[in-house]
Amino acid sequence: MAPASGSGAVAAGIIARKRRKIIQAFREHGATSPETARTLADVGLSEGLLVHVMKLKHLIVSVGGDRFYLDTAREQAVDRTRRVVVAVVAVVVVIIVVLLWRMGLM
């Protein structure tokens, strides 16, 4: 059975909210540089899939042992890229809708 319409958007929203909570946890505990790195437990997190993905993307950086920090410059760059991609997709969708409407298919 195919997923319900809009379920992808819901999942993306949930992931985005969890991502923001992880970022906020590091910021609230001051773990934003190698010198201020903390353990995941110190910032109230556990090792989950999203934390793992953020490590792979170098948003959460290990300084050795089990201490990590949020690379705020990289996080801002990733956020800017994400906003550009969303804007481009939105423009493409609008263009497709307008073209379909002009062709009488909507």
BASETI-661119 format. One line per field, with one value per residue (C-alpha): residue number from 1; residue in three letters; x, y, z. Coordinates in Angstrom, 3 decimals, m for minus. Layout:
% BASETI-661119
resi NUM;...
resn ALA;...
x X;...
y Y;...
z Z;...
//
This chain:
% BASETI-661119
resi 1;2;3;4;5;6;7;8;9;10;11;12;13;14;15;16;17;18;19;20;21;22;23;24;25;26;27;28;29;30;31;32;33;34;35;36;37;38;39;40;41;42;43;44;45;46;47;48;49;50;51;52;53;54;55;56;57;58;59;60;61;62;63;64;65;66;67;68;69;70;71;72;73;74;75;76;77;78;79;80;81;82;83;84;85;86;87;88;89;90;91;92;93;94;95;96;97;98;99;100;101;102;103;104;105;106
resn MET;ALA;PRO;ALA;SER;GLY;SER;GLY;ALA;VAL;ALA;ALA;GLY;ILE;ILE;ALA;ARG;LYS;ARG;ARG;LYS;ILE;ILE;GLN;ALA;PHE;ARG;GLU;HIS;GLY;ALA;THR;SER;PRO;GLU;THR;ALA;ARG;THR;LEU;ALA;ASP;VAL;GLY;LEU;SER;GLU;GLY;LEU;LEU;VAL;HIS;VAL;MET;LYS;LEU;LYS;HIS;LEU;ILE;VAL;SER;VAL;GLY;GLY;ASP;ARG;PHE;TYR;LEU;ASP;THR;ALA;ARG;GLU;GLN;ALA;VAL;ASP;ARG;THR;ARG;ARG;VAL;VAL;VAL;ALA;VAL;VAL;ALA;VAL;VAL;VAL;VAL;ILE;ILE;VAL;VAL;LEU;LEU;TRP;ARG;MET;GLY;LEU;MET
x 0.000;1.342;1.984;m0.644;m0.269;1.862;3.492;6.904;6.439;5.410;8.501;10.729;9.159;9.791;13.421;13.908;12.472;14.766;17.747;16.978;16.716;20.139;21.694;20.024;21.310;24.898;24.399;22.714;25.628;28.226;29.646;30.442;34.228;36.900;37.753;34.174;33.362;31.064;29.863;26.476;25.230;26.453;24.210;21.282;21.515;22.029;23.611;20.788;20.539;20.229;23.199;25.178;24.204;25.163;28.564;29.030;28.217;30.722;28.082;28.901;32.663;34.605;37.621;38.615;37.215;33.512;33.520;31.867;31.023;28.709;30.579;28.449;30.073;29.365;25.830;25.138;26.546;24.407;21.363;21.983;22.322;19.111;17.229;18.525;17.476;13.992;13.637;14.727;12.319;9.491;10.205;10.283;6.950;5.371;6.681;5.294;1.904;1.744;2.714;0.115;m2.531;m1.650;m1.851;m5.325;m4.289;m5.291
y 0.000;3.457;5.936;8.573;11.835;14.283;11.664;12.538;16.148;15.051;12.850;15.678;18.000;15.524;15.076;18.843;19.324;16.618;18.146;21.557;19.972;18.350;21.627;23.505;20.962;21.573;25.358;25.398;23.471;25.635;22.729;24.795;24.529;21.885;23.489;23.262;19.799;17.631;14.052;13.292;12.481;15.897;17.627;15.286;13.211;9.578;7.978;7.780;7.633;11.409;12.083;9.538;11.242;14.637;13.202;11.856;15.330;16.842;18.977;17.188;16.798;14.394;15.707;12.259;9.932;10.469;14.289;16.241;19.796;21.462;23.000;26.139;27.416;24.125;24.037;27.515;26.542;23.392;25.434;27.977;25.176;23.577;26.877;27.330;23.798;24.318;27.626;26.075;23.150;25.572;27.639;24.497;23.332;26.734;26.709;23.207;24.163;27.307;25.362;22.674;25.329;27.169;23.908;23.311;20.219;21.643
z 0.000;m0.895;1.925;2.559;0.721;2.659;4.873;3.427;4.459;7.948;8.259;7.031;9.600;12.410;11.362;11.112;14.606;16.039;14.244;15.766;19.235;18.836;17.682;20.536;23.080;22.002;22.028;25.446;26.931;25.194;23.186;20.101;19.894;20.442;23.787;25.056;23.684;25.819;25.860;24.364;27.863;29.093;26.537;27.207;24.037;23.192;20.168;17.632;13.871;13.441;15.727;13.697;10.420;11.837;12.779;9.249;7.884;10.350;12.017;15.252;15.511;17.718;19.608;20.779;23.330;23.600;23.485;20.681;19.673;17.184;14.265;14.043;10.831;9.064;10.504;9.104;5.698;5.585;6.623;3.838;1.289;2.543;2.156;m1.414;m2.369;m0.913;m2.777;m6.088;m5.667;m4.847;m7.973;m10.144;m8.703;m9.380;m12.962;m13.547;m12.116;m14.266;m17.393;m16.695;m16.061;m19.297;m21.229;m19.781;m17.874;m14.520
//
